[in-house]
Amino acid sequence: MSAAEPITAAEEEVVVAAAEKEEAHKLERKWAFWFDNQSKPKQGAAWGSSLRKLYTFDTVEQFWCLHDQVFKPSKITMNADFHLFKEGVEPKWEDPECANGGKWTVTCSRKGNMDNLWLETLMALIGEQFDEADDICGIVANARSRQDKLCLWTRNASNEAAQMSIGRKWKEILNVDTPLTYSFHDDSKRERGTKGNRYTV
């Protein structure tokens, strides 16, 4: 094809696709959205059996497309959860990356500010705004009848310095006056004799 000849529609599509690929803003790491609907559990079903990985992404453009179309906590049904976790980490206590960890928790309202707090947290995670980013597993949005909440899961619960750093940074990002509390997954697994919240910011 000479410079004077117009390109075909097929060739134009290839050029546009290549340009879009070059313009995509790659993230530091790959992330995955998960969904868990516990509103209608099957008789005898094991915990986590309704957990589903939905989408994986690694560019800013993919993130915005997914968030705008699907992933807003205000859209989910009661007793359902949205998760954003690092690719390769399942949002389960049993996952090796989560087994020795815990979670920071903030209560919120879907009728109020849950979507905004969720989005601010997602952008902080994919934008690597935490000094202790390697210790973070992901974020969970819980829709519950009594109280909605966001939980930021971390890897090493016993590292108090790292957890306090994460908790303080998250509170700053959320810009909330409500206390954020940290609990160990090991404590949460026990039905009785739990030690409750270990850290608070």
C-alpha positions as CSV (number, residue, x, y, z in Angstrom):
1,M,0.0,0.0,0.0
2,S,1.4,3.4,-1.0
3,A,1.2,6.5,1.2
4,A,-1.5,7.9,-1.1
5,E,-3.8,5.0,-0.8
6,P,-6.6,5.1,1.8
7,I,-6.5,2.4,4.4
8,T,-9.3,-0.2,4.6
9,A,-11.8,-0.5,7.5
10,A,-10.1,-3.6,8.7
11,E,-6.7,-1.9,8.6
12,E,-8.1,1.1,10.5
13,E,-9.4,-1.3,13.2
14,V,-6.0,-2.8,13.7
15,V,-4.4,0.7,13.9
16,V,-7.0,1.9,16.5
17,A,-6.6,-1.2,18.6
18,A,-2.9,-0.9,18.6
19,A,-3.1,2.8,19.6
20,E,-5.5,2.0,22.4
21,K,-3.2,-0.8,23.6
22,E,-0.3,1.7,23.7
23,E,-2.3,4.3,25.5
24,A,-3.5,1.8,28.2
25,H,-2.1,2.8,31.7
26,K,-0.7,-0.4,33.2
27,L,-1.1,-0.9,37.0
28,E,1.7,-2.0,39.3
29,R,0.0,-5.4,39.7
30,K,-3.0,-7.4,38.5
31,W,-6.3,-7.3,40.5
32,A,-9.5,-9.4,40.5
33,F,-13.1,-8.6,41.4
34,W,-15.0,-11.3,43.2
35,F,-18.7,-11.7,44.3
36,D,-20.3,-13.8,47.0
37,N,-24.1,-14.0,47.5
38,Q,-24.9,-15.6,50.8
39,S,-28.6,-14.4,50.8
40,K,-29.9,-17.8,49.7
41,P,-27.4,-20.4,50.9
42,K,-28.0,-24.0,49.8
43,Q,-28.7,-26.5,52.5
44,G,-25.4,-27.9,53.8
45,A,-23.2,-25.8,51.4
46,A,-19.7,-25.1,52.7
47,W,-18.8,-21.5,53.4
48,G,-17.3,-19.9,50.3
49,S,-19.1,-22.2,47.9
50,S,-21.0,-19.2,46.4
51,L,-17.8,-17.2,46.0
52,R,-17.1,-16.4,42.3
53,K,-14.2,-14.6,40.6
54,L,-15.7,-12.3,38.0
55,Y,-13.1,-10.1,36.3
56,T,-9.3,-9.6,36.3
57,F,-7.7,-6.4,35.2
58,D,-4.3,-4.7,35.1
59,T,-5.0,-1.3,33.4
60,V,-6.6,1.9,34.6
61,E,-9.0,1.8,31.7
62,Q,-10.2,-1.7,32.5
63,F,-10.8,-0.7,36.1
64,W,-13.0,2.3,35.2
65,C,-15.0,0.3,32.7
66,L,-15.7,-2.5,35.3
67,H,-16.4,-0.1,38.2
68,D,-18.7,2.1,36.2
69,Q,-20.7,-0.8,34.8
70,V,-20.8,-3.3,37.7
71,F,-19.0,-2.9,41.0
72,K,-20.8,-0.5,43.3
73,P,-21.8,-1.7,46.8
74,S,-25.1,0.1,46.6
75,K,-26.2,-2.3,43.8
76,I,-25.7,-5.5,45.7
77,T,-28.4,-7.5,47.5
78,M,-28.5,-8.0,51.3
79,N,-26.0,-10.5,52.7
80,A,-23.8,-10.3,49.5
81,D,-20.2,-9.2,49.3
82,F,-18.0,-7.5,46.6
83,H,-14.3,-8.1,46.8
84,L,-11.3,-6.6,45.1
85,F,-8.2,-8.8,45.8
86,K,-4.7,-9.1,44.3
87,E,-4.7,-11.6,41.5
88,G,-3.6,-15.0,42.9
89,V,-5.2,-14.3,46.4
90,E,-8.6,-15.7,47.2
91,P,-10.8,-13.8,49.7
92,K,-10.8,-16.6,52.1
93,W,-9.2,-17.2,55.5
94,E,-7.8,-20.4,54.2
95,D,-5.7,-18.8,51.4
96,P,-2.0,-18.9,52.4
97,E,-1.7,-15.1,51.8
98,C,-4.6,-14.5,54.3
99,A,-4.2,-17.3,56.8
100,N,-2.0,-15.3,59.2
101,G,-3.7,-12.0,58.6
102,G,-6.6,-9.9,59.7
103,K,-8.8,-7.0,58.7
104,W,-9.4,-3.3,59.3
105,T,-13.1,-2.5,59.4
106,V,-15.1,0.6,58.9
107,T,-18.9,0.8,59.2
108,C,-20.9,2.7,56.6
109,S,-24.2,2.9,54.8
110,R,-25.2,2.1,51.3
111,K,-27.7,4.9,51.5
112,G,-25.0,7.3,52.6
113,N,-21.4,7.1,51.7
114,M,-20.5,3.4,51.0
115,D,-20.0,3.8,47.3
116,N,-17.7,6.8,47.8
117,L,-15.6,5.0,50.5
118,W,-15.4,1.9,48.3
119,L,-14.2,3.9,45.3
120,E,-11.6,5.9,47.3
121,T,-10.2,2.6,48.7
122,L,-10.1,0.9,45.3
123,M,-8.2,3.9,43.8
124,A,-5.8,3.9,46.7
125,L,-5.1,0.2,46.3
126,I,-4.6,0.1,42.5
127,G,-2.7,3.4,42.8
128,E,-0.3,1.9,45.3
129,Q,-0.9,4.7,47.9
130,F,-0.1,2.5,51.0
131,D,3.5,2.3,52.2
132,E,2.8,-1.2,53.3
133,A,1.1,-2.2,50.0
134,D,2.7,-5.6,49.9
135,D,1.0,-6.5,53.2
136,I,-2.5,-5.8,51.8
137,C,-4.6,-8.6,50.3
138,G,-7.7,-6.8,49.3
139,I,-10.9,-5.1,50.2
140,V,-14.4,-6.4,50.9
141,A,-17.8,-4.6,50.9
142,N,-20.4,-6.3,53.1
143,A,-24.1,-5.5,52.6
144,R,-25.9,-6.4,55.8
145,S,-29.3,-5.7,57.3
146,R,-28.0,-4.2,60.6
147,Q,-24.8,-2.5,59.4
148,D,-22.9,-2.3,56.1
149,K,-19.1,-2.3,56.3
150,L,-15.8,-2.3,54.4
151,C,-13.0,-4.6,55.5
152,L,-9.4,-4.1,54.3
153,W,-7.6,-7.5,54.6
154,T,-3.9,-7.8,55.3
155,R,-1.3,-10.6,55.4
156,N,0.5,-10.4,58.7
157,A,-1.7,-9.6,61.6
158,S,1.0,-9.8,64.3
159,N,3.1,-7.0,62.6
160,E,1.6,-4.2,64.7
161,A,3.7,-1.5,63.1
162,A,2.6,-2.4,59.6
163,Q,-1.0,-2.7,60.6
164,M,-1.1,0.6,62.3
165,S,0.5,2.3,59.3
166,I,-2.1,0.7,57.0
167,G,-5.0,1.7,59.4
168,R,-3.8,5.3,59.7
169,K,-3.4,5.7,56.0
170,W,-6.8,4.1,55.2
171,K,-8.5,6.4,57.7
172,E,-6.7,9.4,56.1
173,I,-7.9,8.2,52.6
174,L,-11.5,7.7,53.8
175,N,-11.5,11.0,55.7
176,V,-13.8,9.6,58.4
177,D,-14.1,10.4,62.1
178,T,-15.4,6.9,62.9
179,P,-12.9,4.6,64.6
180,L,-11.3,1.9,62.4
181,T,-10.8,-1.4,64.2
182,Y,-8.5,-4.3,63.4
183,S,-9.2,-8.0,64.2
184,F,-7.2,-11.1,63.6
185,H,-8.7,-13.8,61.3
186,D,-7.7,-16.4,64.0
187,D,-9.8,-14.6,66.5
188,S,-12.8,-14.4,64.1
189,K,-12.6,-18.1,63.4
190,R,-13.3,-18.9,67.1
191,E,-16.9,-18.9,68.1
192,R,-16.1,-18.2,71.7
193,G,-13.3,-16.6,73.7
194,T,-12.4,-14.1,71.0
195,K,-10.1,-11.2,72.0
196,G,-12.1,-8.8,69.9
197,N,-10.4,-5.8,68.2
198,R,-6.6,-5.9,68.5
199,Y,-5.8,-2.4,67.1
200,T,-7.8,0.8,66.7
201,V,-7.1,4.1,64.9
